[in-house]
Amino acid sequence: LKNPQVFYATVFNATQIDGLRSLKEDLGIKEVITEFKPIEAAQKILENSNANINHVAGNRAFYRASEDKIQLPLKEQFNSEMDYYSTALHELSHWTGHESRLNRDMSNPFGSIAYAKEELKAEIGSYMLSAKIGIDFDPSQHNSYIDNWVSILEDKPSEIFKASADASKIVSFITALQEEKKEELEKQEETLEKELDENNKESFSNIMVGAVKQMENNELKLEQLQKSLPSLSKNIELEELRLAILKTQDTLLKQDINESLKQELQELTSILTNLYQDIENADTANKEATEVSKEETLYTQNTYLAVPYQEKEAAKRAGAKWDKKEKSWYAPKGSEINKFKTWSIEQQELKSMTLTGDAITQAISSFKEAIEAKGLLLEDEPIMDGKIHRVPVVGDKRGKKSGAYVAYMDGTPAGFIQNYKMGSKDNWKATGYEFSNGLTQEDYDRQKALNQAKQLEQDKELDRVHEEMALVSQSKFKEANTADDTHPYLVEKSVKNYNLKIDEKNNLLMPLQDIEGKHWSNQKINVNFKGFEKHAKKEGNFFIIGEQNLTKEKELIIVEGYSTGASIHEATGKTVIVAVDSGNLLAVTQALDTKYPNNTILLAADNDKQYNAPQKLDQKNKIFYINKIE
């Protein structure tokens, strides 16, 4: 100092405190050990700032005020994570100087005194932030400014206090952002709890979709969401909870989610599944503990019954109706459940129709062969418990399950096999088996009726899911933006856009309709990807390029994919029907032929000469199939 000043300080020798109890012990404060995670804290600071941070290969790190953007080298280019976050916090300190924040002068050129002052403020600010969260601070990264800083301080020593004051403002501003984010998360928790009120329980699955989306965008953590879940046991319907689980699992199947989010979604799925089981168990216990008369309980919808032939007159007298199309009896909506108790699927007690040990083995082996013949992939023997089981198929990506099967061991083993990728669904029934327990024809008829009723109820459930996914598909397409001819897929295939749209992941969306014009699903298309809305109906649905009113057309050209269809339309000017894949060609062709019997139907395909393409003839439908070998 130029002018010496006198000050006094009271000091003591270190030996004077030997053996003294700590202040915490005197005050009765227990030591709290917390896990210290500086890297995680630094990452949260960057995320909560919402700063625009770009990573570019190279050795330049800077903040550009004109674009309000931070540029950093790739994370893997730094010697350590500590070095990366130390640099990032320095640039974030500059970021606070924007006119919309602390409004410092950021327009000074490199090498100027004013520029060096800003660097000094950012350096002190990043040092204070690093010290606050435990990040190692490396001042050597800014050695080039030392001469300017020394010059500034020699000329005006008080600049260090001004720089420190501005650095304190930087730290306070960034810290305040963390508090704002914390308050925002707390408000989100409160909002979630309000939305789970009894009056809104039907929207729980939609709430969970929004919550999962927030987790994808790093706007919500599982720990915040989890605080709102306990109240569900009193407010939520099992069906809504089931939908929430399915939609969370759909997100898990996405290919582009990071490992951290994947783990959180897996944990969330487990939590929801356990909650579902708890509620279901509680409901079951309540039903068993409470004997409530069913005399006045009514069916809320037409419900199929297991009526054997010998008992059809009794069922008819009770009020059962005959479904001519499905060839099965059903209880009409509004009728008393108790009147049909004898034939209801849920309450009917049937004799076990057990096969011999060898027959069981043969049935399972036969069903497995049928499954694998349809392109489904099994890790073990098929499970024949009457429930739907999802499995991958040939050509599926990791985690994808485009196949499903159901099989019953009651009576004659039977079931169905479905390959969603190929658009096929086939019934299966074991043949050549005899029952070993002396069952009568009446027992057999009763079991047959029960199996038929079960199948019809499952078909009704599948129809319900298809209707639900149709609404989802329609909504997605309506909200999507219109695509143009510059999309990478269209450019690669050298075709134009014909009424396609584009989703948030830059996939083309092609709406699929049935013969009556109802929109059931969307196909997602990109350069190296094609997919469909999960659980949506595909069989018999198609996309039209050209004239939408098919009654005006004399010829209908059917193709598999969009690019083939667009190429043919552009070459001929004719209307083209896109059936999306070979497994759907037959269903689309039959639907069009039934609706427009006087039209000429042509099936067109790519001339892939480079492929060795064996052909086979479907004798039943008189249609050639060409299996392209890639």
C-alpha positions in Angstrom: 0.0 0.0 0.0 1.2 3.5 -0.7 -0.1 4.8 2.7 0.5 2.3 5.5 -2.4 1.6 7.8 -2.4 0.2 11.4 -4.8 -2.6 12.4 -4.9 -5.0 15.4 -5.8 -8.7 15.5 -6.2 -11.1 18.5 -4.4 -14.3 17.9 -3.8 -17.5 19.9 -1.4 -20.4 19.8 -2.7 -23.7 18.3 -1.6 -25.6 21.4 -4.2 -23.7 23.4 -7.1 -25.6 21.7 -5.8 -29.1 22.2 -8.4 -31.3 23.9 -11.3 -28.8 23.5 -14.7 -30.2 22.5 -15.9 -29.1 19.1 -18.6 -26.4 18.9 -20.9 -28.9 17.3 -20.6 -31.2 20.3 -21.3 -28.3 22.7 -24.4 -27.4 20.7 -25.6 -31.0 20.4 -25.3 -30.9 16.6 -24.9 -34.4 15.0 -22.6 -34.7 12.1 -24.4 -35.2 8.8 -22.5 -36.9 6.1 -23.8 -36.2 2.6 -22.6 -37.6 -0.7 -20.7 -34.9 -2.6 -21.1 -34.9 -6.4 -19.3 -31.9 -7.9 -19.7 -33.2 -11.5 -23.4 -33.7 -11.1 -23.7 -30.2 -9.5 -21.9 -28.6 -12.3 -24.1 -30.3 -14.9 -27.2 -29.2 -13.1 -25.9 -25.6 -13.2 -25.5 -25.8 -16.9 -28.9 -27.5 -17.5 -30.8 -25.1 -15.2 -29.3 -22.0 -16.9 -31.0 -23.0 -20.2 -28.0 -21.5 -21.9 -27.5 -22.3 -25.6 -24.4 -24.5 -25.6 -23.0 -26.0 -28.8 -20.1 -28.5 -28.9 -17.8 -28.4 -31.9 -14.6 -30.3 -32.5 -11.6 -28.1 -32.1 -9.8 -26.1 -29.3 -12.0 -23.0 -29.1 -14.2 -22.1 -26.1 -16.0 -18.8 -26.2 -19.3 -16.9 -25.6 -20.6 -14.9 -28.6 -23.0 -12.2 -27.3 -24.4 -11.3 -30.7 -25.8 -14.8 -31.0 -26.2 -15.4 -27.2 -24.4 -18.7 -27.7 -21.6 -20.6 -25.9 -19.3 -22.8 -28.0 -17.2 -25.5 -26.3 -14.9 -28.3 -27.7 -16.2 -31.8 -27.5 -16.3 -33.2 -24.0 -13.9 -36.0 -24.9 -11.3 -33.5 -26.0 -10.7 -32.3 -22.4 -8.1 -34.0 -20.2 -10.8 -34.6 -17.6 -14.4 -33.9 -16.7 -13.2 -31.4 -14.2 -11.4 -29.4 -17.0 -14.5 -29.5 -19.1 -16.8 -28.1 -16.4 -14.2 -25.5 -15.3 -14.1 -24.2 -18.8 -17.9 -24.4 -19.2 -18.5 -22.4 -16.0 -16.0 -19.7 -17.2 -18.0 -19.3 -20.4 -21.3 -19.4 -18.5 -20.0 -16.5 -16.4 -19.5 -14.5 -19.7 -23.1 -15.6 -20.7 -24.5 -13.7 -17.7 -23.3 -10.4 -19.2 -25.9 -10.4 -22.0 -28.2 -7.4 -22.0 -31.2 -9.6 -21.0 -29.3 -10.7 -17.8 -26.7 -8.6 -16.0 -26.2 -6.3 -19.0 -22.4 -5.8 -19.0 -20.6 -4.3 -22.0 -19.7 -7.4 -24.1 -18.9 -5.6 -27.3 -15.2 -4.9 -26.7 -12.6 -6.3 -29.1 -10.1 -9.0 -28.2 -6.9 -7.6 -26.7 -8.5 -4.4 -25.4 -8.3 -3.4 -21.7 -12.1 -3.6 -21.4 -12.0 -7.1 -22.9 -9.4 -8.1 -20.3 -11.6 -6.7 -17.5 -14.5 -8.8 -18.6 -12.2 -11.9 -18.6 -11.1 -11.1 -15.1 -14.7 -10.9 -13.9 -15.5 -14.2 -15.6 -12.3 -15.8 -14.2 -13.1 -14.8 -10.6 -16.8 -15.7 -11.1 -16.0 -19.2 -12.4 -13.4 -19.6 -9.6 -16.1 -18.8 -7.0 -18.6 -21.2 -8.6 -16.0 -24.0 -8.9 -15.1 -23.6 -5.2 -18.7 -23.6 -4.3 -19.5 -26.9 -5.8 -16.0 -28.6 -5.5 -14.8 -28.4 -9.1 -11.0 -28.2 -9.5 -10.0 -24.7 -10.8 -7.2 -24.4 -13.4 -6.1 -20.8 -13.8 -3.4 -21.8 -16.3 -6.1 -21.9 -19.1 -6.1 -18.1 -19.1 -2.4 -17.3 -18.8 -2.6 -15.1 -21.9 -4.6 -12.5 -20.0 -2.2 -12.2 -17.0 -0.1 -9.4 -18.5 -3.2 -7.3 -19.2 -4.6 -8.0 -15.7 -1.3 -7.0 -14.1 -1.3 -3.8 -16.1 -4.9 -3.0 -15.1 -4.2 -3.5 -11.4 -0.9 -1.6 -11.4 -2.7 1.3 -13.0 -5.7 1.1 -10.8 -5.6 -1.4 -7.9 -9.3 -0.8 -7.0 -10.2 -2.6 -10.2 -9.8 -5.9 -8.3 -12.7 -4.9 -6.0 -14.9 -3.9 -8.9 -14.1 -7.2 -10.7 -14.8 -9.1 -7.5 -18.1 -7.3 -7.0 -19.2 -8.1 -10.6 -18.0 -11.7 -10.0 -20.2 -11.9 -6.9 -23.2 -10.7 -9.0 -22.4 -13.5 -11.6 -22.4 -16.1 -8.9 -25.6 -14.7 -7.3 -27.3 -14.6 -10.7 -26.4 -18.2 -11.5 -27.3 -19.4 -8.0 -30.7 -17.6 -8.3 -31.4 -19.6 -11.5 -30.9 -22.8 -9.5 -33.4 -21.7 -6.9 -35.9 -20.7 -9.6 -35.5 -24.1 -11.2 -36.0 -25.7 -7.8 -39.2 -23.7 -7.2 -40.4 -24.6 -10.7 -39.9 -28.3 -10.0 -41.8 -27.9 -6.7 -44.7 -26.2 -8.5 -44.7 -29.1 -11.1 -45.0 -31.5 -8.2 -48.0 -29.5 -6.8 -49.6 -29.4 -10.2 -49.2 -33.2 -10.7 -50.9 -33.8 -7.3 -53.8 -31.5 -8.3 -54.2 -33.2 -11.6 -54.5 -36.6 -9.8 -57.6 -35.4 -8.1 -60.7 -37.6 -8.3 -62.3 -35.4 -10.9 -59.3 -35.9 -13.3 -58.5 -39.6 -12.8 -59.5 -40.5 -16.4 -56.6 -38.3 -17.6 -53.9 -40.0 -15.6 -52.4 -41.8 -18.5 -52.1 -38.5 -20.4 -50.5 -36.9 -17.3 -47.9 -39.7 -17.3 -47.3 -39.2 -21.0 -46.6 -35.5 -20.3 -44.4 -36.4 -17.3 -42.3 -38.9 -19.3 -41.9 -36.2 -22.0 -40.6 -33.8 -19.3 -38.2 -36.5 -18.2 -37.0 -36.9 -21.8 -36.4 -33.1 -21.9 -34.6 -33.2 -18.5 -37.3 -30.9 -17.1 -38.5 -33.5 -14.5 -36.7 -36.0 -12.4 -38.1 -39.3 -11.2 -37.7 -38.3 -7.6 -40.0 -35.3 -8.1 -42.6 -37.4 -9.9 -42.4 -40.2 -7.4 -43.6 -37.9 -4.6 -47.0 -37.6 -6.3 -47.6 -41.3 -6.9 -48.7 -42.5 -3.4 -52.1 -40.8 -3.8 -52.8 -43.0 -6.8 -53.9 -46.0 -4.8 -57.2 -44.1 -3.9 -57.8 -42.1 -7.0 -56.8 -44.2 -10.1 -58.7 -46.7 -12.2 -56.7 -49.9 -13.1 -57.4 -49.3 -16.8 -55.8 -45.8 -16.7 -52.8 -47.2 -14.8 -52.5 -50.0 -17.4 -52.4 -47.4 -20.2 -49.8 -45.4 -18.3 -47.6 -48.5 -18.0 -47.9 -49.3 -21.7 -47.1 -45.7 -22.7 -44.0 -45.6 -20.5 -42.9 -48.9 -22.0 -43.4 -47.4 -25.5 -40.9 -44.6 -24.6 -38.4 -47.3 -23.3 -38.4 -48.9 -26.8 -37.2 -45.7 -28.4 -33.7 -46.1 -29.8 -32.4 -42.6 -29.0 -32.9 -42.3 -25.2 -29.8 -42.1 -23.0 -28.8 -44.7 -20.4 -29.7 -42.4 -17.5 -33.2 -41.8 -18.8 -33.6 -45.5 -19.6 -32.8 -46.5 -16.0 -35.3 -43.9 -14.7 -38.1 -45.1 -17.0 -37.4 -48.7 -16.1 -37.7 -47.8 -12.4 -40.9 -45.8 -13.1 -42.4 -48.8 -15.0 -41.5 -51.1 -12.1 -43.1 -48.6 -9.6 -46.3 -48.4 -11.7 -46.5 -52.1 -12.2 -46.1 -52.7 -8.4 -48.8 -50.1 -7.8 -51.1 -51.8 -10.3 -50.6 -55.2 -8.6 -51.2 -53.7 -5.1 -54.5 -52.1 -6.3 -55.6 -55.3 -8.1 -54.8 -57.4 -5.0 -56.8 -55.0 -2.9 -59.8 -55.1 -5.2 -59.7 -58.9 -5.2 -59.5 -59.0 -1.4 -62.5 -56.6 -1.2 -64.5 -58.8 -3.6 -63.8 -61.9 -1.7 -64.5 -60.3 1.7 -67.8 -58.7 0.7 -70.6 -61.0 -0.5 -72.7 -58.6 -2.6 -75.8 -60.0 -4.4 -75.5 -59.8 -8.1 -79.2 -60.1 -8.8 -79.6 -56.4 -9.9 -76.1 -56.1 -11.5 -76.4 -55.5 -15.2 -74.0 -56.0 -18.2 -72.7 -52.7 -19.5 -72.1 -54.1 -23.0 -72.9 -57.1 -25.1 -70.9 -59.9 -23.6 -70.1 -63.3 -25.2 -71.1 -66.4 -23.4 -69.8 -70.0 -23.3 -73.1 -71.8 -24.3 -72.7 -75.5 -25.5 -75.1 -76.7 -28.2 -77.1 -78.8 -25.7 -77.9 -75.7 -23.6 -78.8 -73.2 -26.3 -82.5 -73.3 -25.6 -82.0 -72.6 -21.9 -79.7 -69.7 -22.7 -82.2 -68.4 -25.2 -85.0 -68.5 -22.5 -82.7 -66.6 -20.2 -82.5 -63.8 -22.8 -79.3 -64.7 -24.6 -79.0 -63.5 -28.2 -77.4 -65.2 -31.2 -74.6 -63.4 -33.1 -75.0 -64.6 -36.7 -71.6 -63.2 -37.8 -69.5 -64.7 -35.0 -71.8 -67.7 -34.5 -71.9 -67.3 -30.8 -74.4 -66.5 -28.0 -74.1 -63.3 -26.0 -75.8 -61.5 -23.1 -77.3 -58.2 -24.3 -76.3 -54.9 -22.8 -78.5 -54.1 -19.8 -79.4 -57.7 -18.9 -78.9 -59.2 -15.5 -75.5 -60.9 -15.0 -76.9 -63.4 -12.6 -79.3 -64.9 -15.2 -76.3 -65.9 -17.3 -74.0 -67.0 -14.5 -74.0 -70.6 -15.8 -72.4 -69.6 -19.1 -70.2 -66.6 -18.1 -66.5 -66.9 -18.9 -65.4 -65.5 -15.5 -67.6 -67.7 -13.2 -68.0 -71.0 -15.1 -66.4 -74.0 -13.4 -65.4 -76.5 -16.0 -63.9 -79.9 -15.8 -60.3 -80.0 -16.7 -59.7 -81.4 -20.1 -56.1 -82.5 -19.6 -54.0 -84.2 -22.3 -51.6 -87.0 -21.6 -47.9 -86.1 -21.0 -46.8 -87.1 -24.5 -49.7 -85.2 -26.1 -48.8 -82.0 -24.1 -45.2 -82.2 -25.4 -46.4 -82.8 -28.9 -48.8 -79.9 -28.8 -46.2 -77.5 -27.5 -43.7 -78.6 -30.1 -46.3 -78.3 -32.9 -47.2 -74.8 -31.8 -43.6 -73.7 -31.5 -43.0 -74.9 -35.1 -46.0 -73.0 -36.3 -44.8 -69.8 -34.5 -41.3 -70.0 -35.9 -42.7 -70.7 -39.4 -44.4 -67.3 -39.2 -41.1 -65.5 -38.4 -41.5 -65.1 -34.7 -38.4 -65.6 -32.5 -38.7 -67.6 -29.3 -36.0 -67.9 -26.6 -37.7 -70.9 -25.0 -40.9 -73.0 -25.3 -44.1 -71.1 -26.0 -46.3 -70.3 -22.9 -49.7 -71.8 -23.4 -51.7 -70.0 -20.7 -54.4 -68.2 -22.7 -52.6 -64.9 -22.5 -51.1 -62.7 -25.2 -47.3 -62.9 -25.3 -45.2 -60.3 -27.3 -42.0 -61.5 -28.9 -39.5 -60.2 -31.5 -39.8 -61.3 -35.2 -37.2 -61.7 -37.9 -35.9 -58.3 -38.9 -36.8 -56.5 -35.6 -34.4 -54.1 -34.1 -33.1 -54.6 -30.6 -35.9 -54.2 -28.0 -38.6 -54.4 -30.7 -41.4 -57.0 -30.3 -43.5 -57.1 -33.5 -44.9 -60.6 -32.9 -47.6 -62.0 -30.6 -49.2 -65.3 -29.8 -51.9 -66.8 -27.6 -52.4 -70.5 -26.9 -54.9 -72.5 -24.8 -54.3 -76.0 -23.4 -58.0 -76.3 -22.4 -59.7 -79.0 -24.6 -58.0 -79.3 -28.0 -54.9 -77.0 -27.8 -55.5 -73.9 -30.0 -54.5 -70.3 -30.4 -53.4 -67.7 -32.9 -50.1 -66.3 -34.2 -49.6 -62.6 -35.3 -46.7 -61.0 -37.1 -47.3 -57.2 -37.1 -44.3 -56.5 -39.3 -45.7 -58.7 -42.1 -49.3 -57.9 -41.3 -50.3 -61.5 -40.8 -52.6 -63.3 -38.3 -53.1 -67.0 -38.3 -55.2 -69.3 -36.2 -53.7 -72.6 -34.9 -55.2 -75.8 -33.7 -53.6 -79.0 -32.6 -54.8 -82.1 -34.5 -54.6 -85.8 -33.8 -55.0 -85.8 -30.0 -57.3 -87.8 -27.8 -58.5 -86.9 -24.3 -57.5 -89.3 -21.6 -60.0 -88.6 -18.8 -63.2 -90.0 -20.2 -64.9 -86.6 -20.9 -68.3 -86.7 -22.5 -69.4 -84.9 -25.8 -71.2 -82.4 -23.6 -68.0 -81.6 -21.7 -66.2 -81.1 -25.0 -69.0 -78.9 -26.4 -69.0 -76.8 -23.2 -65.2 -76.3 -23.5 -65.4 -75.5 -27.2 -68.0 -72.8 -26.4 -65.9 -71.4 -23.6 -62.8 -71.1 -25.8 -64.9 -69.4 -28.5 -66.3 -66.9 -26.1 -62.8 -66.2 -24.7 -61.5 -65.6 -28.3 -64.4 -63.2 -29.1 -63.8 -61.2 -25.9 -60.1 -60.9 -26.8 -61.1 -59.7 -30.3 -63.3 -57.1 -28.7 -60.4 -55.9 -26.6 -58.1 -55.7 -29.6 -60.8 -53.7 -31.5 -60.9 -51.3 -28.5 -57.1 -50.9 -28.6 -57.2 -50.3 -32.3 -59.9 -47.6 -31.9 -57.9 -45.9 -29.2 -54.7 -45.9 -31.4 -56.7 -44.6 -34.4 -57.4 -41.5 -32.3 -53.8 -41.2 -31.3 -52.6 -41.6 -35.0 -55.1 -39.0 -36.2 -54.0 -36.5 -33.6 -50.3 -37.0 -34.4 -50.9 -36.5 -38.1 -53.1 -33.5 -37.5 -50.5 -31.7 -35.3 -47.5 -32.6 -37.6 -46.0 -30.1 -40.0 -46.3 -30.5 -43.8 -43.2 -32.1 -45.3 -41.5 -30.8 -48.5 -39.5 -32.4 -51.3 -36.2 -31.6 -49.6 -36.6 -34.4 -46.9 -33.5 -36.7 -47.0 -35.6 -39.8 -47.8 -37.4 -38.1 -50.7 -34.1 -36.7 -52.1 -32.4 -40.2 -51.8 -35.4 -41.9 -53.6 -35.7 -39.0 -56.2 -39.5 -38.7 -55.6 -41.8 -35.9 -54.5 -44.0 -35.5 -51.5 -47.7 -36.4 -51.9 -49.5 -35.2 -48.8 -47.0 -36.6 -46.3 -46.2 -34.8 -43.1 -43.2 -34.7 -40.8 -43.0 -35.5 -37.0 -40.8 -34.0 -34.3 -38.0 -36.5 -35.1 -37.9 -35.6 -38.8 -39.7 -38.8 -39.8 -42.1 -38.6 -42.7 -45.7 -39.6 -41.6 -47.8 -41.5 -44.1 -51.5 -41.9 -43.0 -53.0 -45.3 -43.5 -56.8 -45.6 -44.1 -59.2 -48.5 -44.7 -61.5 -49.0 -47.7 -64.1 -46.7 -46.1 -61.5 -43.9 -45.6 -61.0 -44.2 -41.9 -57.6 -43.2 -40.7 -56.2 -46.0 -38.5 -52.4 -45.6 -38.3 -49.3 -43.8 -39.6 -46.2 -45.2 -41.2 -43.0 -43.5 -40.1 -40.4 -43.2 -42.9 -36.8 -42.1 -42.9 -33.6 -42.9 -44.8 -32.7 -45.9 -42.7 -36.0 -46.5 -40.8 -39.6 -47.5 -41.3 -42.1 -48.2 -38.5 -45.7 -48.0 -37.5 -47.7 -46.7 -34.5 -47.4 -49.4 -31.8 -50.7 -51.4 -31.3 -52.4 -49.6 -34.2 -54.3 -51.5 -36.9 -52.4 -52.1 -40.1 -54.0 -55.1 -41.9 -56.0 -54.0 -44.9 -55.0 -50.3 -44.6 -53.3 -48.3 -47.3 -52.2 -44.8 -48.6 -53.4 -43.3 -51.9 -51.2 -41.3 -54.2 -53.3 -39.4 -56.8 -57.0 -39.3 -57.1 -58.6 -39.9 -53.7 -62.0 -40.8 -55.0 -61.3 -44.3 -56.3 -64.7 -44.6 -58.0 -63.4 -42.3 -60.7 -60.5 -44.7 -61.5 -60.7 -47.7 -63.9 -57.3 -49.1 -62.9 -55.9 -49.4 -59.4 -52.2 -50.0 -59.1 -51.0 -51.5 -55.8 -47.4 -51.4 -54.6 -45.6 -52.1 -51.3 -43.7 -48.9 -50.5 -44.1 -45.1 -50.8 -41.1 -44.5 -53.1 -42.2 -47.2 -55.5 -45.7 -45.8 -55.6 -44.5 -42.2 -56.1 -42.2 -43.3 -58.9 -45.0 -45.1 -60.7 -47.4 -42.2 -60.2 -44.9 -39.7 -61.6 -44.2 -41.9 -64.6 -47.8 -42.8 -65.5 -49.9 -40.1 -63.8 -52.2 -42.9 -62.5 -53.5 -43.4 -59.0 -51.4 -45.7 -56.9 -52.3 -47.6 -53.7 -49.4 -48.0 -51.2 -50.0 -51.2 -49.1 -46.8 -50.6 -47.0 -45.4 -54.1 -47.2 -45.8 -57.5 -48.8 -47.6 -59.0 -45.8 -50.4 -56.5 -46.4 -50.8 -56.8 -50.2 -53.3 -59.6 -50.1 -55.6 -57.9 -47.5 -55.5 -54.6 -49.4 -56.1 -56.3 -52.8 -59.1 -58.2 -51.5 -60.6 -55.1 -49.9 -60.3 -53.1 -53.1 -61.6 -55.9 -55.2 -64.7 -56.3 -53.0 -65.4 -52.6 -53.0 -64.6 -51.9 -56.7 -65.4 -55.2 -58.5 -65.4 -53.6 -62.0 -61.9 -52.0 -61.6 -58.8 -53.5 -63.0 -56.2 -54.2 -60.2 -52.5 -54.3 -61.0 -49.8 -55.2 -58.6 -46.5 -53.5 -59.3 -43.0 -54.0 -57.8 -39.4 -52.8 -58.2 -37.3 -54.4 -60.9 -34.5 -55.5 -58.4 -32.4 -57.5 -60.9 -29.5 -57.8 -58.4 -31.6 -59.9 -56.1 -32.0 -63.7 -56.4 -35.8 -63.8 -55.8 -37.4 -67.2 -55.5 -41.1 -67.3 -56.2 -43.9 -69.3 -54.6 -47.6 -69.6 -55.5 -50.3 -69.3 -52.9 -52.7 -71.9 -54.3 -55.6 -70.8 -52.2 -55.5 -67.1 -53.3 -53.8 -67.6 -56.7 -51.2 -64.9 -56.0 -47.5 -65.0 -56.6 -45.2 -64.0 -53.8 -41.6 -62.9 -54.5 -39.3 -63.3 -51.4 -36.6 -60.7 -51.9 -33.2 -61.9 -50.5 -31.0 -59.1 -49.3 
